[in-house]
Amino acid sequence: MSANPGDERRPEHAVLDWVARRTMAVVGGPARFRVIAMLACVLALVTVDQGTLGAVGLEIQRSMDLTNTELGSLSAVSSAAGAAAVLHVGVLTDRVNRVRFLTACIALWSLAMVAGALADSLSWLLCSRIAAGALTAAAGPSVVSLVGDYFPASERGRIYGFILSGEMLGVGFGLLAGSTLAHLLSWRAAFWFLALVGIVFVFVIARKLPEPERGGQSRLPAVTPGKRATPAHDDTARRAVRRRGIGPDPAALLRRDPARMSLWQAIRYVLSIRTNVALIVASVIGYFFFAGLRTFAIVFVHQQYGLSQAALTGLILLVGVGALLGVLSGGRLADHLTRRGHISARMVVPAIGYGTAAVFFVPGLLTTSSAIALPFLFVAAAASAAAIPPLDAARLDVVHFRLWGRAESIRTFLRVGGEAVAPVVFGVLADVLGPGGTTSAQGLRYAFLIMLVPLVANAVVLLHGRHAYPRDVAAAAASERMRG
């Protein structure tokens, strides 16, 4: 026995040390972990904002006497403002210091949350949501561009899984923290809390996230304890395309300097890439459904299952675990299949995910028993979340690296437009189909079931788009060689 009891490691410390070592080994070392954590937190802030609005929606609805349509408009104006701002954000992302830009936007977003907490009318609250939506538009293009410059193409699906877990955790945290604070204090307390979180994160990201060089010169090699750093490798999709002798699609070849392209020229080029169009359509459809689901989830669960606050928290946690497992496994599965020779795996895996989610959502929405609904909702959340990382990796595969910011802003513009429309569409359908108005789950249940059709359409779009993917990958590689 040690003479100094303080030298002995407590069991909980040993477990924490093992978890820390295992985490570092999985992500590839402390430097990678720091970057992944910071980028995940950036995405988490966006979804915390959106999740909190859904969580406190019932309290706002009661305190301001709002209809489902008016409640949906709070989310809609935020998304519309983001759509209006994001194209200009994409241009800035390709030209300015991305980390400084992010920190400035997060600081201003915190002030918008303060304004929302002080709102005493619907119009005031709408204005604060417009400001918040415009400021969170910086997250998508900046994170995509930074991921491409920090991590090798061969690992993007897996790395995106880690980073996009921030989105899943952000939604869950926003729903839990928002609903709990609204239940214990008021919906305003949730907004004050988010403002404080944003201010703290401004200082963290400014100190811990360096700006990488563009074009991959700053990519972080994987580091395993006791071993030398593993150099970055070319993407497996590009190697497979070269081995099979697949040539580029002439329409997708970039024949001009991307740095000198105007926004309109960039839009025309990005939309000439057939795979990218399929990915954009899938993104718009997927986020359309989940924007409506996110806005009315808490209201629906309260009405459909009649759960207490504690039971509601437990349900959210378990469904959130399913989403987290899905987002962590989807990219890894697609990367593995790509290495095994399935070139279009980053298109096929999301297609299967969306189709599976649509099937499993149906019984979860129809039953009034939370115990019966839980396993179906768990699988649906996992399947839908698994689609996101490979889709994000595929977008980088088919676009020149000098256009990543603008390409993402175009995708986000259209995606956020869908998010802006969705809550209003869901709200109107719920009001029309539910004779009991805000006191009945019938309207929301029918609205959710009708809107599952787009998820099935997503699977069809991606399966069709997989045929163009190999040639578009070859075109991006050829364009970078010509215009690197």
C-alpha positions as CSV (number, residue, x, y, z in Angstrom):
1,M,0.0,0.0,0.0
2,S,1.4,3.5,-0.9
3,A,2.7,5.5,2.0
4,N,1.1,8.5,0.5
5,P,-2.7,7.9,0.0
6,G,-2.7,10.9,-2.4
7,D,-0.6,8.9,-4.9
8,E,-3.3,6.3,-5.4
9,R,-5.5,6.8,-8.4
10,R,-9.2,6.9,-7.6
11,P,-11.3,4.5,-9.7
12,E,-13.2,7.4,-11.2
13,H,-10.0,9.2,-12.1
14,A,-8.7,6.0,-13.8
15,V,-11.9,5.8,-15.9
16,L,-11.7,9.5,-16.9
17,D,-8.1,9.0,-17.9
18,W,-9.0,6.0,-20.0
19,V,-11.8,7.9,-21.7
20,A,-9.5,10.8,-22.4
21,R,-6.8,8.5,-23.9
22,R,-9.4,6.6,-26.0
23,T,-10.9,9.9,-27.3
24,M,-7.5,11.2,-28.3
25,A,-6.7,8.0,-30.1
26,V,-10.0,8.0,-32.0
27,V,-9.8,11.5,-33.2
28,G,-6.0,11.5,-33.8
29,G,-4.5,13.5,-31.0
30,P,-5.0,16.6,-28.9
31,A,-4.6,19.1,-31.7
32,R,-7.3,17.4,-33.7
33,F,-9.5,17.1,-30.7
34,R,-9.3,20.8,-30.0
35,V,-10.3,21.8,-33.5
36,I,-13.1,19.2,-33.7
37,A,-14.5,20.4,-30.3
38,M,-14.4,24.0,-31.4
39,L,-16.1,23.4,-34.7
40,A,-18.7,21.2,-33.0
41,C,-19.4,23.9,-30.5
42,V,-19.9,26.4,-33.3
43,L,-22.6,24.2,-34.9
44,A,-24.0,23.4,-31.4
45,L,-24.6,27.1,-30.8
46,V,-26.8,27.3,-33.9
47,T,-28.9,24.3,-33.0
48,V,-29.0,25.3,-29.3
49,D,-30.6,28.5,-30.6
50,Q,-33.1,26.6,-32.7
51,G,-33.7,23.9,-30.2
52,T,-34.4,26.3,-27.4
53,L,-37.0,28.1,-29.4
54,G,-38.8,24.8,-29.9
55,A,-38.4,23.9,-26.2
56,V,-39.9,27.2,-25.0
57,G,-42.5,27.4,-27.7
58,L,-45.3,26.3,-25.5
59,E,-44.4,28.8,-22.8
60,I,-44.2,31.6,-25.4
61,Q,-47.4,30.5,-27.0
62,R,-49.2,30.7,-23.7
63,S,-47.7,34.0,-22.4
64,M,-48.3,35.8,-25.7
65,D,-51.5,34.0,-26.7
66,L,-50.1,32.8,-30.1
67,T,-51.5,30.4,-32.6
68,N,-49.4,27.6,-34.1
69,T,-49.0,29.8,-37.2
70,E,-47.6,32.7,-35.2
71,L,-45.3,30.4,-33.2
72,G,-44.0,28.9,-36.5
73,S,-43.3,32.5,-37.7
74,L,-40.7,33.0,-35.0
75,S,-38.6,30.2,-36.5
76,A,-39.5,31.2,-40.0
77,V,-38.2,34.7,-39.8
78,S,-35.0,33.5,-38.2
79,S,-34.4,31.1,-41.1
80,A,-35.4,33.7,-43.7
81,A,-32.9,36.2,-42.3
82,G,-30.2,33.5,-42.4
83,A,-31.0,32.7,-46.0
84,A,-30.8,36.4,-46.9
85,A,-27.4,36.8,-45.2
86,V,-25.7,33.5,-46.1
87,L,-24.7,34.3,-49.7
88,H,-22.7,37.3,-48.6
89,V,-21.3,35.2,-45.7
90,G,-20.0,32.7,-48.3
91,V,-18.1,35.3,-50.2
92,L,-16.5,36.6,-47.0
93,T,-15.6,33.0,-45.9
94,D,-13.5,32.5,-49.0
95,R,-11.7,35.9,-48.5
96,V,-11.3,36.8,-44.9
97,N,-10.0,35.3,-41.6
98,R,-12.7,32.8,-40.8
99,V,-12.0,32.5,-37.1
100,R,-12.2,36.2,-36.5
101,F,-15.4,36.4,-38.5
102,L,-17.0,33.6,-36.5
103,T,-16.1,35.2,-33.1
104,A,-17.6,38.6,-34.2
105,C,-20.8,36.9,-35.3
106,I,-21.1,34.9,-32.1
107,A,-20.7,38.0,-30.0
108,L,-23.4,39.8,-31.8
109,W,-25.6,36.8,-31.6
110,S,-25.4,36.9,-27.9
111,L,-26.6,40.5,-27.9
112,A,-29.6,39.3,-30.1
113,M,-30.4,36.7,-27.4
114,V,-30.4,39.5,-24.8
115,A,-32.8,41.5,-26.9
116,G,-35.1,38.4,-27.2
117,A,-35.1,37.9,-23.5
118,L,-36.3,41.5,-23.0
119,A,-39.1,41.3,-25.6
120,D,-42.5,42.2,-24.5
121,S,-44.4,41.8,-27.8
122,L,-44.4,39.5,-30.8
123,S,-43.0,42.2,-33.1
124,W,-40.0,42.7,-30.7
125,L,-39.4,39.0,-30.4
126,L,-39.6,38.7,-34.2
127,C,-36.9,41.4,-34.7
128,S,-34.6,39.6,-32.3
129,R,-35.1,36.3,-34.1
130,I,-34.3,38.1,-37.4
131,A,-31.0,39.3,-36.0
132,A,-30.1,35.9,-34.5
133,G,-30.9,34.1,-37.8
134,A,-28.7,36.5,-39.8
135,L,-25.7,36.0,-37.5
136,T,-25.9,32.2,-37.2
137,A,-25.6,32.1,-41.0
138,A,-21.8,32.5,-40.6
139,A,-21.5,29.0,-39.0
140,G,-22.2,26.7,-42.0
141,P,-19.8,28.1,-44.7
142,S,-17.1,28.8,-42.2
143,V,-17.1,25.4,-40.6
144,V,-17.2,23.6,-44.0
145,S,-14.2,25.6,-45.3
146,L,-12.3,25.0,-42.1
147,V,-12.9,21.3,-42.1
148,G,-11.6,21.1,-45.7
149,D,-8.4,22.9,-44.7
150,Y,-7.8,21.1,-41.4
151,F,-8.5,17.4,-42.3
152,P,-7.6,15.1,-45.2
153,A,-10.2,14.1,-47.7
154,S,-10.0,10.4,-46.8
155,E,-11.3,11.0,-43.3
156,R,-13.9,13.7,-43.9
157,G,-16.9,11.5,-43.4
158,R,-15.7,10.2,-40.1
159,I,-14.5,13.7,-39.0
160,Y,-17.8,15.2,-40.0
161,G,-19.5,12.7,-37.8
162,F,-17.6,14.0,-34.7
163,I,-18.2,17.7,-35.7
164,L,-21.9,17.2,-36.5
165,S,-22.4,15.6,-33.2
166,G,-22.3,19.2,-32.0
167,E,-25.6,19.7,-33.9
168,M,-27.2,16.8,-32.2
169,L,-25.9,17.7,-28.8
170,G,-27.0,21.3,-29.4
171,V,-30.5,20.4,-30.3
172,G,-30.8,18.1,-27.3
173,F,-29.2,20.6,-24.9
174,G,-31.4,23.4,-26.2
175,L,-34.5,21.3,-25.8
176,L,-33.6,20.1,-22.3
177,A,-32.1,23.3,-20.9
178,G,-34.8,25.4,-22.6
179,S,-37.7,23.3,-21.4
180,T,-36.3,23.0,-17.9
181,L,-35.6,26.7,-17.5
182,A,-39.0,27.6,-19.0
183,H,-40.7,25.2,-16.6
184,L,-38.8,26.3,-13.5
185,L,-38.4,30.1,-14.3
186,S,-39.6,31.4,-17.6
187,W,-38.9,31.2,-21.3
188,R,-36.9,34.5,-20.9
189,A,-34.4,32.7,-18.6
190,A,-33.5,30.3,-21.4
191,F,-32.6,33.3,-23.7
192,W,-30.5,34.9,-20.9
193,F,-28.7,31.6,-20.4
194,L,-27.9,31.3,-24.1
195,A,-26.5,34.8,-24.2
196,L,-24.1,34.0,-21.4
197,V,-23.0,30.8,-23.1
198,G,-22.3,32.7,-26.3
199,I,-20.1,35.3,-24.6
200,V,-18.1,32.6,-22.9
201,F,-17.6,30.8,-26.2
202,V,-16.3,34.0,-27.9
203,F,-13.3,34.0,-25.6
204,V,-12.7,30.3,-26.0
205,I,-12.8,30.2,-29.8
206,A,-10.6,33.3,-30.1
207,R,-7.9,31.6,-27.9
208,K,-8.1,28.0,-29.0
209,L,-8.9,27.9,-32.7
210,P,-6.1,29.1,-35.1
211,E,-6.8,30.0,-38.7
212,P,-5.4,27.4,-41.1
213,E,-3.9,28.0,-44.5
214,R,-6.2,27.5,-47.5
215,G,-5.7,24.5,-49.8
216,G,-4.7,21.9,-47.2
217,Q,-1.2,23.1,-46.1
218,S,-2.4,23.2,-42.5
219,R,-4.0,19.8,-42.4
220,L,-3.6,18.0,-39.1
221,P,-2.0,14.5,-39.2
222,A,-3.4,11.8,-37.0
223,V,-1.3,11.2,-33.9
224,T,-1.4,8.0,-32.0
225,P,0.3,7.9,-28.5
226,G,3.7,6.2,-28.9
227,K,3.7,6.4,-32.7
228,R,4.7,8.9,-35.3
229,A,2.1,11.2,-36.9
230,T,0.3,9.5,-39.8
231,P,0.5,11.6,-43.0
232,A,-2.7,12.7,-44.7
233,H,-3.7,10.6,-47.7
234,D,-5.7,11.4,-50.8
235,D,-9.4,10.7,-50.7
236,T,-10.3,7.0,-51.3
237,A,-13.0,8.1,-53.7
238,R,-10.5,9.9,-55.9
239,R,-8.1,6.9,-55.8
240,A,-11.0,4.6,-56.8
241,V,-12.0,6.9,-59.6
242,R,-8.4,7.0,-61.0
243,R,-8.0,3.2,-60.7
244,R,-11.2,2.6,-62.7
245,G,-10.2,5.2,-65.3
246,I,-13.3,7.3,-64.8
247,G,-13.0,10.6,-66.6
248,P,-14.4,14.0,-65.4
249,D,-17.8,15.4,-66.5
250,P,-16.9,18.2,-68.9
251,A,-19.8,20.3,-67.6
252,A,-18.3,20.2,-64.1
253,L,-14.8,21.2,-65.0
254,L,-13.8,24.6,-63.7
255,R,-12.2,26.6,-66.5
256,R,-11.6,29.9,-64.7
257,D,-9.8,31.1,-61.6
258,P,-12.1,30.5,-58.7
259,A,-10.6,33.4,-56.7
260,R,-11.7,35.8,-59.4
261,M,-15.2,34.5,-59.9
262,S,-18.1,36.7,-58.9
263,L,-20.9,35.4,-56.7
264,W,-23.2,35.0,-59.7
265,Q,-20.5,33.1,-61.6
266,A,-19.9,30.8,-58.6
267,I,-23.6,30.1,-58.3
268,R,-23.9,29.1,-61.9
269,Y,-20.8,26.9,-61.7
270,V,-21.8,25.2,-58.4
271,L,-25.3,24.5,-59.8
272,S,-23.8,23.0,-63.0
273,I,-22.4,20.1,-60.9
274,R,-25.1,17.4,-61.0
275,T,-24.1,15.6,-57.8
276,N,-24.0,18.9,-56.0
277,V,-27.6,19.7,-57.2
278,A,-28.8,16.3,-55.8
279,L,-27.0,17.0,-52.5
280,I,-28.6,20.5,-52.3
281,V,-32.1,19.1,-53.0
282,A,-31.6,16.4,-50.4
283,S,-30.4,18.9,-47.9
284,V,-33.3,21.3,-48.5
285,I,-35.9,18.5,-48.2
286,G,-34.3,16.9,-45.1
287,Y,-33.9,20.2,-43.2
288,F,-37.5,21.3,-44.2
289,F,-38.9,18.3,-42.4
290,F,-36.6,18.6,-39.3
291,A,-37.2,22.4,-39.0
292,G,-40.9,21.7,-38.6
293,L,-40.3,18.8,-36.3
294,R,-37.9,20.8,-34.2
295,T,-40.3,23.7,-33.8
296,F,-43.3,21.7,-32.7
297,A,-41.7,18.6,-31.1
298,I,-42.1,19.7,-27.4
299,V,-45.7,20.8,-28.1
300,F,-46.5,17.5,-29.8
301,V,-45.0,15.3,-27.2
302,H,-46.8,17.1,-24.4
303,Q,-50.1,16.7,-26.2
304,Q,-49.6,13.2,-27.8
305,Y,-48.1,11.3,-24.8
306,G,-49.2,13.5,-21.8
307,L,-45.7,13.2,-20.2
308,S,-44.6,14.9,-17.1
309,Q,-41.5,17.2,-17.2
310,A,-39.2,14.4,-15.9
311,A,-40.6,11.9,-18.4
312,L,-40.3,14.4,-21.2
313,T,-36.6,15.0,-20.3
314,G,-36.0,11.2,-20.4
315,L,-37.6,10.8,-23.8
316,I,-35.6,13.6,-25.3
317,L,-32.4,12.2,-23.9
318,L,-33.0,8.7,-25.3
319,V,-34.0,9.9,-28.7
320,G,-31.0,12.3,-28.6
321,V,-28.7,9.3,-28.0
322,G,-30.1,7.6,-31.1
323,A,-29.4,10.7,-33.2
324,L,-25.9,11.0,-31.7
325,L,-25.1,7.3,-32.5
326,G,-26.4,7.9,-36.0
327,V,-24.3,10.9,-36.7
328,L,-21.2,9.2,-35.4
329,S,-21.6,6.1,-37.4
330,G,-23.0,7.4,-40.8
331,G,-19.8,9.0,-41.9
332,R,-17.6,6.2,-40.7
333,L,-19.8,3.6,-42.5
334,A,-19.7,5.6,-45.8
335,D,-15.8,6.0,-45.6
336,H,-15.5,2.2,-44.9
337,L,-17.6,1.3,-47.9
338,T,-15.8,3.8,-50.1
339,R,-12.5,2.1,-49.2
340,R,-14.0,-1.3,-50.0
341,G,-14.6,0.0,-53.6
342,H,-18.2,1.4,-53.3
343,I,-17.4,4.8,-54.8
344,S,-20.8,6.3,-54.4
345,A,-21.2,5.2,-50.7
346,R,-21.4,8.8,-49.6
347,M,-24.7,9.0,-51.7
348,V,-26.1,5.6,-51.0
349,V,-25.8,5.6,-47.2
350,P,-27.8,8.8,-46.7
351,A,-30.4,7.5,-49.1
352,I,-30.9,4.4,-47.0
353,G,-30.9,6.6,-43.9
354,Y,-33.7,8.9,-45.0
355,G,-35.8,6.0,-46.2
356,T,-35.4,4.1,-43.0
357,A,-36.3,7.2,-40.9
358,A,-39.5,7.8,-42.8
359,V,-40.6,4.2,-42.2
360,F,-39.9,4.2,-38.5
361,F,-41.4,7.6,-37.8
362,V,-44.9,6.5,-38.8
363,P,-45.6,4.1,-35.9
364,G,-43.9,6.5,-33.4
365,L,-46.2,9.3,-34.5
366,L,-49.4,7.2,-34.6
367,T,-49.2,5.6,-31.1
368,T,-50.2,7.5,-27.9
369,S,-48.0,5.4,-25.8
370,S,-44.5,6.8,-25.2
371,A,-43.2,3.3,-24.3
372,I,-44.3,2.0,-27.7
373,A,-43.1,5.1,-29.6
374,L,-39.6,5.3,-28.0
375,P,-37.9,2.5,-30.0
376,F,-39.4,3.7,-33.3
377,L,-38.4,7.3,-32.6
378,F,-34.9,6.1,-31.5
379,V,-34.3,4.3,-34.8
380,A,-35.8,7.1,-36.9
381,A,-33.5,9.6,-35.2
382,A,-30.4,7.5,-35.7
383,A,-31.2,6.8,-39.3
384,S,-31.9,10.4,-40.2
385,A,-28.8,11.7,-38.4
386,A,-26.6,9.0,-40.1
387,A,-27.4,10.7,-43.4
388,I,-25.8,14.0,-42.6
389,P,-22.0,13.4,-42.3
390,P,-21.6,11.5,-45.6
391,L,-23.6,14.2,-47.4
392,D,-21.4,17.0,-46.1
393,A,-18.3,15.0,-47.0
394,A,-19.6,14.4,-50.6
395,R,-20.2,18.2,-51.1
396,L,-16.5,18.8,-50.5
397,D,-15.6,15.9,-52.9
398,V,-17.2,17.5,-55.9
399,V,-16.3,21.2,-55.5
400,H,-12.9,23.0,-55.9
401,F,-11.5,23.9,-52.5
402,R,-11.4,27.6,-53.4
403,L,-15.2,27.6,-53.7
404,W,-16.0,25.7,-50.5
405,G,-17.3,28.8,-48.7
406,R,-19.5,30.1,-51.6
407,A,-20.7,26.6,-52.5
408,E,-21.8,26.0,-48.9
409,S,-23.5,29.4,-48.8
410,I,-25.5,28.6,-51.9
411,R,-26.5,25.3,-50.3
412,T,-27.3,27.0,-47.0
413,F,-29.3,29.7,-48.7
414,L,-31.6,27.2,-50.3
415,R,-31.7,24.9,-47.2
416,V,-32.5,27.8,-44.9
417,G,-35.2,28.9,-47.2
418,G,-36.8,25.5,-46.7
419,E,-36.3,25.8,-43.0
420,A,-38.0,29.2,-43.1
421,V,-41.1,27.9,-44.9
422,A,-41.4,24.7,-42.9
423,P,-42.6,25.9,-39.5
424,V,-45.3,28.0,-41.1
425,V,-46.4,25.2,-43.3
426,F,-46.4,22.8,-40.4
427,G,-48.3,25.3,-38.3
428,V,-50.9,26.0,-40.9
429,L,-51.5,22.3,-41.5
430,A,-51.8,21.7,-37.8
431,D,-54.3,24.5,-37.4
432,V,-56.3,23.4,-40.4
433,L,-56.3,19.6,-39.6
434,G,-56.6,19.9,-35.9
435,P,-60.1,21.0,-34.9
436,G,-58.9,21.4,-31.3
437,G,-56.3,24.0,-32.2
438,T,-53.4,24.2,-29.8
439,T,-55.1,21.8,-27.3
440,S,-55.1,18.8,-29.6
441,A,-52.3,16.7,-31.0
442,Q,-54.3,15.6,-34.0
443,G,-53.4,18.5,-36.3
444,L,-49.6,18.2,-35.6
445,R,-49.8,14.4,-36.0
446,Y,-51.3,14.7,-39.4
447,A,-48.9,17.4,-40.4
448,F,-45.9,15.3,-39.4
449,L,-47.2,12.3,-41.3
450,I,-47.8,14.3,-44.5
451,M,-44.4,15.7,-44.3
452,L,-42.7,12.3,-44.2
453,V,-43.3,12.0,-47.9
454,P,-40.3,14.4,-48.6
455,L,-38.0,12.1,-46.7
456,V,-38.9,9.2,-49.1
457,A,-38.4,11.6,-52.0
458,N,-34.9,12.3,-50.6
459,A,-33.9,8.7,-50.9
460,V,-35.0,8.6,-54.5
461,V,-33.1,11.8,-55.3
462,L,-29.8,10.5,-53.8
463,L,-30.0,7.1,-55.4
464,H,-30.5,8.8,-58.8
465,G,-27.7,11.2,-58.1
466,R,-25.2,8.5,-57.2
467,H,-24.6,7.8,-60.9
468,A,-23.0,11.3,-61.5
469,Y,-20.9,11.3,-58.3
470,P,-17.8,9.5,-59.7
471,R,-17.4,11.7,-62.7
472,D,-18.0,14.8,-60.6
473,V,-15.3,13.7,-58.2
474,A,-12.9,13.3,-61.1
475,A,-13.9,16.8,-62.3
476,A,-13.1,18.4,-59.0
477,A,-9.7,16.7,-58.9
478,A,-8.9,17.8,-62.4
479,S,-10.1,21.4,-61.7
480,E,-7.8,21.6,-58.7
481,R,-4.9,20.4,-60.7
482,M,-5.6,23.0,-63.4
483,R,-6.5,25.9,-61.0
484,G,-4.9,24.9,-57.7
